Amino acid sequence: MPGGDGTIVRVRSWARDASLDSVRDEFRIDAVTGRVISADRYADKTFGERVLAGVLDIHRGAILGWPGKLAFMLAAATMPLFTVTGYLLYLSRRRHRRLAQRPPIGHLVPGE
């Protein structure tokens, strides 16, 4: 363990049955004396703190297990398509705007 006055060691622990990485307890221990300075237990957190702790798990898709991870991976893999479709829509708008600004080809005269 690192030594010296004021050195604090942070220890994180997960329960064996924890399905998410955010379900963890965190302890801060004085490296010299071995005294527990603070204990942050997941079970003691409020509902809002639990939601905030799980935001990363939500964005990784870990909330839904391996099917969620697969779905999030496929969604991330299709993101470059948004760039391609956006560029094609931009070019289409430019072409239509250019065609709308052309003067009419001829005039129709009534009775002809």
N, C-alpha and C positions, 0 to 999 in steps of 0.2 A: 504494500500500500504506500502511496506517496506520503512523505512525512513533512514535518514543519508545522509551525503554529498557524492556525487559521485554515488549514487545508481541509476541505470538505469533499467527501466522496458521495457521488450520487448513484444509488442502486435502484434499478427498475426490475420489477418482478411481474410475471404474468401467471395467472392461474392455469392449471393444466387443461381445464375445460374451456378456457377463453377462446372464443371464435374470432375475435378481432384484436388487432394490435393496440387499439386505443383502450382496451380493458386491462389496465395495468395499475399497479401500485408503485409509488415512487418514495424512496426514503433518502434523506440526507444525513450522513453520518460523519462525525468528527474523526479524522484519520488518526489523530494522536490518542484520544481517549477511548474511541469506539462508542461514544454516546450518540444516540439518535437525536439529531437536532430537529428534524421535522419528518412527518409521515403524511403523505398525500394518498389516501386510499380511494380507489374507484367507488367502492360501496358508499362512501361518505359524501360523494358529489351530488349536487342538486341536478334536476332534470336538464336545466340549461347548460350546466357544465359538462354533462355527459354528451349532449348534442354537439357542443363545440369540440369536445375531445374526439368525436367520431367523424368530423367533417372530412378529414383526409381519407378515412376508410370509405366514405360515401363517394368521393371523387375517384377513388381507385376501383370502385365496384365491389369491394370486399364485403359490403353489407349483405349482398345477396349470394355470397359463396362463389364457387367457381363459375356458375352460369353468369353471374353478374360481372365477374372479371372478364369473361369471354365477350359479353355484350359491350362492355366499355372498351375493350381492345378493338373490336370491330368498328365501333363508333369513331374511335381515334384514328383508325386506319382509313376511314372514308373522309376525314377532314380535308385532305388535299383536293377532293372533288369540289368542295365549296369554292376554292380558288378558281378552278377551271370553269365552273358554271357561272361564277360571278363575272369573270372576264368575258365569257361568251355573251352574257346578257348586256354587258357594257358595249361590246362591239355591235350587237343587234340594235341597241338604242341609238347609237351614232348613225348607223346606216338608215334607220327609219327617219331620223331627224333630218338627214341630208336629203332623202327623197321627198319629204314634206316641204322643204324649202325651194324645190325646183318650180319654175314658172309653168303654168299649164301649156300644153303643146299647141293646142289650137282653140279657137272659139267656135261655139255652135251658134248658128244664126237661126232664129225661128223660121220655120217653113222649109228648111232645106232638108 
